[in-house]
Amino acid sequence: MQTRKTFQKSLTLDAVREMKCHPTADQVYAFVSEKYPEISRATIYRNLNQLSEAHEIQRFKNPCGADHFDHQLTPHYHFVCRECGSIINVEMELDAENIKKLCEEKTGCCVSDHILVFEGICGKCRG
């Protein structure tokens, strides 16, 4: 299903791209509503969902809290700090096809995607 390109959707996409910090939906709403106070929280949430479904942004499902959104679409991994909750992109070469194949062999499942998240203490918190 193709969705329309609306002004509100463009604002939402631009906000995620400008913020460059893996924002939550609430953070995107706060960012957009500073300049456009008439925009509703529901509109931002709906547009974030549509943008992630259309693969214009990535949804980072945080098992410990709210989902985050990522403007970077190229394959990469994430590091989550256990102290401050910051999410950092990790650019590194892994054989994603081999990981997928190993998982399928071990489980008998058909893997469509995978997410690799590193956890620990970031450099700022280790400080």
Backbone bond lengths (Angstrom), bond angles and torsions (degrees), N, CA, C in turn:
res aa  C-N    CA-C-N  psi(-1)  N-CA   C-N-CA  omega(-1)  CA-C   N-CA-C  phi
1 M - - - 1.448 - - 1.530 109.46 -
2 Q 1.293 116.60 125.02 1.460 121.26 179.30 1.527 109.09 -91.42
3 T 1.320 115.17 137.66 1.465 119.59 179.66 1.522 108.89 -107.52
4 R 1.318 114.65 157.19 1.460 120.27 179.79 1.522 110.46 -73.52
5 K 1.317 114.79 150.60 1.459 121.06 174.61 1.523 107.19 -91.80
6 T 1.332 116.38 100.77 1.457 121.23 -177.23 1.526 110.25 -101.70
7 F 1.325 114.52 166.75 1.462 120.54 176.68 1.535 110.15 -60.04
8 Q 1.336 116.95 -42.75 1.457 121.12 -179.38 1.528 111.32 -64.45
9 K 1.330 116.80 -38.21 1.467 120.39 178.81 1.523 109.95 -67.25
10 S 1.322 116.69 -40.02 1.466 120.64 177.18 1.522 111.06 -63.57
11 L 1.340 116.81 -40.77 1.471 120.57 176.62 1.527 111.17 -60.68
12 T 1.322 115.48 -42.63 1.466 120.86 -178.56 1.526 110.85 -65.18
13 L 1.316 116.50 -46.73 1.463 121.21 179.10 1.522 110.77 -63.32
14 D 1.318 116.91 -45.31 1.465 120.78 178.87 1.531 111.21 -60.56
15 A 1.326 116.71 -38.71 1.464 120.40 -179.66 1.522 110.80 -63.43
16 V 1.331 117.81 -46.54 1.472 120.58 179.61 1.526 110.01 -61.65
17 R 1.307 116.75 -41.21 1.466 120.52 179.39 1.525 111.95 -67.17
18 E 1.311 117.34 -40.26 1.471 120.90 -179.11 1.523 112.23 -71.72
19 M 1.326 116.93 -37.01 1.466 120.93 -175.50 1.536 111.53 -69.36
20 K 1.320 118.23 -37.79 1.469 123.56 176.25 1.528 113.63 48.90
21 C 1.337 116.96 36.24 1.466 118.21 -175.60 1.526 112.94 -135.91
22 H 1.318 119.11 19.84 1.461 121.95 -176.47 1.532 110.79 57.08
23 P 1.334 117.90 56.81 1.464 119.81 -175.51 1.518 112.58 -72.12
24 T 1.331 115.31 156.00 1.461 121.68 169.97 1.523 107.78 -82.67
25 A 1.321 116.19 171.02 1.471 120.27 177.03 1.526 110.52 -60.86
26 D 1.330 116.94 -39.91 1.468 119.60 178.76 1.528 111.76 -63.06
27 Q 1.328 116.77 -38.40 1.457 120.18 178.80 1.531 111.53 -67.82
28 V 1.333 116.28 -38.37 1.466 119.67 176.93 1.523 109.12 -65.04
29 Y 1.328 116.64 -43.48 1.465 120.23 178.40 1.532 110.81 -58.96
30 A 1.325 117.49 -46.62 1.474 121.23 179.97 1.524 110.55 -60.82
31 F 1.317 116.82 -41.73 1.462 122.20 -179.34 1.531 110.75 -62.96
32 V 1.336 116.52 -47.98 1.464 120.71 -177.15 1.530 110.90 -71.41
33 S 1.332 116.73 -40.83 1.467 119.81 -174.34 1.532 112.97 -70.75
34 E 1.327 117.92 -16.27 1.471 119.61 173.80 1.526 110.82 -60.96
35 K 1.331 115.49 -41.53 1.458 120.58 -178.29 1.527 112.02 -93.09
36 Y 1.329 116.46 -30.17 1.462 122.44 -178.13 1.529 109.18 -127.75
37 P 1.334 118.06 77.07 1.464 121.05 -174.90 1.528 114.08 -64.56
38 E 1.323 117.28 -15.88 1.464 119.88 -179.41 1.529 112.80 -79.01
39 I 1.325 118.04 -12.66 1.473 120.50 -178.80 1.527 109.49 -74.09
40 S 1.321 116.23 140.57 1.462 119.69 -176.77 1.531 111.40 -93.59
41 R 1.310 113.88 155.57 1.466 120.92 176.44 1.535 109.89 -59.58
42 A 1.336 116.88 -41.34 1.471 121.45 -179.69 1.530 111.20 -60.72
43 T 1.316 117.17 -37.76 1.464 121.46 179.10 1.527 110.21 -64.10
44 I 1.314 116.76 -44.24 1.473 120.67 178.75 1.520 109.86 -63.45
45 Y 1.328 117.81 -47.18 1.467 121.10 179.57 1.529 111.21 -59.44
46 R 1.326 116.82 -46.38 1.464 121.35 -179.43 1.526 110.27 -61.20
47 N 1.330 116.96 -44.35 1.462 120.17 -178.57 1.523 112.28 -69.06
48 L 1.322 117.96 -36.37 1.472 120.06 175.40 1.526 110.01 -61.94
49 N 1.326 116.98 -42.79 1.466 120.45 178.15 1.522 110.79 -62.22
50 Q 1.331 116.95 -46.04 1.464 120.43 -179.58 1.523 111.73 -65.34
51 L 1.319 117.35 -40.71 1.465 120.88 179.47 1.525 111.58 -65.39
52 S 1.324 117.11 -39.14 1.469 119.00 179.06 1.524 110.54 -71.63
53 E 1.326 118.03 -37.82 1.470 120.74 176.66 1.527 111.71 -64.99
54 A 1.332 116.71 -31.89 1.465 121.82 178.30 1.529 112.33 -85.05
55 H 1.341 116.86 1.34 1.472 123.17 179.48 1.521 112.79 62.04
56 E 1.337 116.22 32.50 1.461 120.55 173.92 1.526 110.74 -90.85
57 I 1.329 116.53 -19.77 1.461 124.58 170.78 1.523 106.54 -142.03
58 Q 1.324 116.24 164.77 1.461 120.61 176.61 1.514 109.78 -104.34
59 R 1.326 115.82 140.04 1.457 121.12 172.25 1.527 106.75 -95.54
60 F 1.317 115.82 126.24 1.467 122.05 176.32 1.518 106.42 -103.40
61 K 1.318 116.17 106.79 1.460 120.91 -178.67 1.517 108.98 -79.59
62 N 1.302 114.90 110.65 1.457 121.88 -178.28 1.530 107.97 -90.51
63 P 1.328 118.13 112.81 1.465 119.57 -177.94 1.531 113.41 -65.73
64 C 1.308 117.07 -14.94 1.470 120.38 -176.91 1.526 112.87 -107.04
65 G 1.321 118.32 8.78 1.460 118.79 -177.66 1.512 111.77 177.88
66 A 1.313 115.38 -153.75 1.459 121.67 -176.57 1.523 111.48 -67.58
67 D 1.324 115.88 149.96 1.458 120.81 173.57 1.528 109.21 -64.74
68 H 1.324 115.05 150.85 1.461 122.25 176.92 1.522 107.60 -119.76
69 F 1.319 116.23 162.88 1.457 120.97 -178.09 1.518 109.33 -125.64
70 D 1.323 114.75 143.06 1.458 121.72 -172.61 1.521 109.19 -126.40
71 H 1.320 115.88 129.86 1.462 120.58 178.70 1.520 112.18 -77.88
72 Q 1.327 116.66 -20.63 1.462 120.97 -175.89 1.527 109.73 -81.71
73 L 1.321 117.01 120.99 1.455 121.81 -175.51 1.520 114.09 -100.85
74 T 1.319 117.42 -13.93 1.458 119.00 178.78 1.527 109.14 -70.96
75 P 1.344 117.90 151.35 1.466 120.23 -177.65 1.532 111.72 -59.28
76 H 1.312 115.30 129.40 1.460 121.55 177.45 1.522 108.73 -162.33
77 Y 1.307 115.65 172.69 1.459 121.68 -178.57 1.523 108.82 -118.50
78 H 1.317 116.21 179.79 1.461 119.98 -176.49 1.522 111.53 -134.12
79 F 1.324 114.32 151.50 1.465 123.91 171.32 1.521 106.67 -117.37
80 V 1.341 116.90 130.34 1.468 121.59 178.23 1.523 108.03 -115.48
81 C 1.333 115.99 125.52 1.460 121.12 179.00 1.528 109.50 -80.26
82 R 1.320 116.29 127.87 1.467 121.67 179.03 1.520 112.69 -73.11
83 E 1.326 117.21 -18.23 1.461 120.77 -179.17 1.526 111.99 -87.13
84 C 1.334 116.52 -56.97 1.472 120.16 -173.88 1.525 113.63 -103.11
85 G 1.336 117.37 -11.46 1.457 120.77 179.07 1.514 115.10 81.10
86 S 1.326 117.56 4.34 1.466 119.11 -179.60 1.527 110.02 -65.43
87 I 1.325 114.16 150.42 1.459 121.51 178.88 1.520 107.25 -117.89
88 I 1.322 115.88 127.42 1.458 122.05 -175.44 1.523 108.79 -121.93
89 N 1.337 116.90 133.05 1.455 120.74 175.20 1.516 109.94 -68.04
90 V 1.330 115.74 139.65 1.460 122.11 177.05 1.525 107.16 -119.39
91 E 1.312 115.11 110.97 1.457 121.32 179.14 1.520 107.93 -94.79
92 M 1.317 116.82 111.55 1.456 119.97 177.76 1.517 109.56 -157.94
93 E 1.306 114.67 154.06 1.452 121.35 -178.90 1.521 110.04 -87.14
94 L 1.319 115.88 120.28 1.454 122.87 170.97 1.515 106.84 -131.33
95 D 1.301 116.99 150.61 1.454 120.99 178.42 1.526 108.36 -82.14
96 A 1.329 116.00 85.59 1.466 121.74 -176.01 1.524 111.67 -60.22
97 E 1.308 116.97 -36.50 1.467 119.56 179.48 1.523 111.01 -66.41
98 N 1.335 117.33 -37.93 1.456 121.00 178.74 1.534 110.60 -67.71
99 I 1.333 116.32 -41.10 1.467 120.36 177.78 1.527 109.36 -60.82
100 K 1.315 116.79 -45.58 1.466 122.17 178.98 1.526 110.62 -60.36
101 K 1.336 116.18 -46.64 1.468 121.40 -178.59 1.527 111.15 -62.89
102 L 1.343 117.25 -44.18 1.466 120.79 178.57 1.523 111.58 -61.06
103 C 1.302 116.50 -42.02 1.467 120.76 178.84 1.521 110.46 -63.02
104 E 1.320 116.48 -44.50 1.464 120.40 179.97 1.526 111.20 -63.25
105 E 1.335 116.64 -40.35 1.470 120.44 178.83 1.524 111.23 -65.30
106 K 1.332 117.03 -40.93 1.467 121.35 -177.47 1.527 112.52 -72.71
107 T 1.347 116.99 -32.89 1.462 119.70 -172.35 1.520 114.61 -109.02
108 G 1.328 117.00 -21.09 1.454 120.20 -173.97 1.513 112.72 77.23
109 C 1.315 116.24 8.48 1.465 121.93 -179.54 1.522 110.02 -91.86
110 C 1.316 116.27 163.55 1.460 122.63 174.41 1.529 107.87 -102.51
111 V 1.308 117.03 111.89 1.464 122.12 -176.72 1.521 109.53 -87.10
112 S 1.335 116.61 126.39 1.466 120.35 177.02 1.521 111.74 -100.16
113 D 1.332 116.71 -24.80 1.456 120.78 -178.31 1.524 107.93 -162.61
114 H 1.313 115.70 164.62 1.461 119.26 174.60 1.520 109.44 -145.58
115 I 1.324 113.94 156.34 1.458 121.48 178.49 1.520 106.95 -129.84
116 L 1.305 116.25 130.34 1.453 121.72 177.01 1.521 107.47 -117.88
117 V 1.332 115.51 122.21 1.459 121.07 -178.30 1.525 108.99 -125.16
118 F 1.307 115.49 125.72 1.453 121.48 174.01 1.522 107.83 -93.82
119 E 1.317 117.27 143.09 1.458 121.42 177.88 1.514 109.26 -125.69
120 G 1.309 115.39 151.89 1.460 121.10 178.09 1.514 110.23 165.54
121 I 1.315 115.72 -150.12 1.459 122.43 -179.90 1.524 108.15 -113.08
122 C 1.330 117.25 126.21 1.467 120.96 -178.19 1.526 110.66 -73.10
123 G 1.316 115.80 167.92 1.462 122.22 -179.17 1.515 113.33 -59.58
124 K 1.331 117.45 -38.53 1.476 120.35 -179.77 1.515 110.94 -66.16
125 C 1.336 116.68 -42.97 1.476 119.70 -178.44 1.527 111.86 -72.83
126 R 1.339 117.26 -30.32 1.460 120.71 177.17 1.516 110.75 -70.39
127 G 1.322 115.40 -27.85 1.367 131.21 178.95 1.389 135.59 16.36
